[in-house]
Amino acid sequence: MEKVLEIKDLWVSYKTFEGTVKAVNGLNLSIEQGEHLGLVGETGAGKTTTALSIIKLLPPRTGSIDKGEIFFKGIELTKKPEDFLQKMRGNKISMIFQNPLTSLNPVFTIGEQIGMVFMRHFNLSKGEAWKKAGEMLEIVGIPARRVEEYPHQFSGGMRQRVGIAASLACKPDLLIADEPTTALDVTIQAQVLELIKELKEKYSTALIMISHNLGVIAELCQNVAVMYAGSIIEYGTVERIYKDPQHPYTQGLFASLPDIFDKKDRLTAMKGVVSDALNLSEGCKFNPRCPLVMEKCKSIQPKLVKIKSDHYVACLLKSEMGVKKVESTIN
Amino acid sequence: MNQPLIKIINLKKYFTIKDKGLLHAVDDINLDIPSGETLGLVGESGCGKSTTGLTLVQLLQPTSGQVFYNGIDIFSLKGKDSKKIRKKMQIIFQDPYSSLNPKKLIKNILSEPYIIHGIRKKSIIDQNINHLLDITGCAKNILAKYPHELDGGKRQTIGIARALALDPDFIVCDEPVSALDVSIQAQILNLLMDLQKKLNLTYLFITHDLSVVKHISQRVAVMYLGKIVELAQTEELFAHPLHPYTQALLSAIPSVNIDIKRERIILKGDVPSPINPKPICRFFERCPQATEECERIEPPLELKHPNHWVSCTKVFTKIQKETDGTDSKKKLLTKV
């Protein structure tokens, strides 16, 4: 299968008054055509920074890609000039943002905002773009006549539908959805998830779904990458990771999660807090919180290693066991 | 039966919206909360769950209705008596980033409740604060810090310590974990459960997260547009939701148990406006099972199953048939 996106050894940092925040540290990721990948992690794990790096929308003065390459269909993006990227954004790669209230411009009508995509990328006239915008609205289940309205006239769920309509306008090859349902109520979230599900079948775009909600990822994705402190610490199919998580962090995440089908008397809380990206620990970034920490975890940064055909883990404990197994079979 | 610690009778809270009319935030709710219980109050944004909580701790004055604490009507009290009751009923707020004064040291934040209630002696305050830190598991050096120096979890812990300062019996927890990360959320939930056992607290736990509510509460009340639409024991409610709204709500929660396949009920549309609602079933517009009857009457919250209260005309008729005779009961069973 053709790889739509391939990220190789990405390092991203932000400059702040308190020092350099290392948001993404050596991230590797690839996604194939039509694949739906969930990117999961807690606040500050670097999920959104990864997404913004792909479309190069990092804050211009403070955020920078220090190292690494991002290939979109074989084209390297990190060094491309702005006008090239502008042709890609919203056209080949588009993004659905977290908060539909702030991602739409309050002073333009919905028709103008969706129509802008068509005018920009397909050189359509205003009238044609307007008509197209109406069609897109119909696709996401909003009557076409509402193109004349402003964002404030829509409810939260509707606004997110508008965001989805705008992002799908050019039938992109890659869609990045950054917590698209976090700001919505449960019943509205169900509507939006259902819509994304329908559309992904219709358009067969590759999807990167960013969320801190493991349930939402399970709804939509085949594969899932778990992020911690700026790198991927576990990667595999939803089936594998949800049933048999291997990294101590992923295990902790599932154990601390209340679920409507579980009967846990007490949640197993992880100790400590999400690592501070201003001063990350040496070695494995999770070592201060890890219940299975070893001496060498404090100095060696584990790499993402294959432990089963569709399951990768970055943990010294697991990779060593894997290595030992291999050795024993050789012997 | 013992008298419940908190008894809410016909509580209403309306807000006047200029040029539009009355917003029925809380519309005639009745609830009993026995001592030592955690009652979960769930619903989507705008359904009136926070307004209910704020009214209980007298941060809002109700439009009408009564709230009894140990048999005392709290809204009839004035002055000193009212202040005494307020000590016993406290609240933990949703957002630990905005509920702590950024200009005050943690020490001052925790001293404030004592000063307000007339305890001014420094040694007594210090002793009490130390006790608070002990039971919430905080280190002493936290006292000399400002809120911005703490992470979300620790901040919420201070919010909890502050609520506990005056030795309350009843605490309204208004979405105490919604602003926190999953791994921190578990720490706070465990702390709340430990404290409840240790101090024999009674909680009204307000949240939109049904997984959290299932974990922490013994009974659950589901709110929709200012009304309680269903009330039952947690196990019962999650196993046999009767109200169509509760059914849809439960089916909509994404779960991490990927093996459990569920029928998903997708509700159409959004929650309608709570301004000047019509006297019909509040859920009528979105209900997949709505009939003409639902447009005529406003169903009251009634006991339909043992310990299971529902406000839905559909459920009512079913039970009536059941009590009529065995024949119709059989019919019903085959239907189900």
Interface residues (C-beta under 8 A of the other chain):
Chain A: E42 T43 S155 G156 G157 M158 D185 V186 T187 I188 Q189 A190 Q191 L193 E194 H212 N213 L214 G215 V216 A218 E219 V238 E239 Y242 K243 G252 L253 F254 A255 S256 L257 P258 D259 I260 F261 D262 K264 R266 L267 T268 A269 M270 V273 V274
Chain B: E44 S45 D151 G153 K154 D181 V182 S183 I184 Q185 A186 Q187 L189 N190 M193 H208 L210 S211 V212 K214 H215 I216 F238 A248 L249 L250 S251 A252 I253 P254 S255 V256 N257 I258 I260 R264 I266 L267 D270 V271
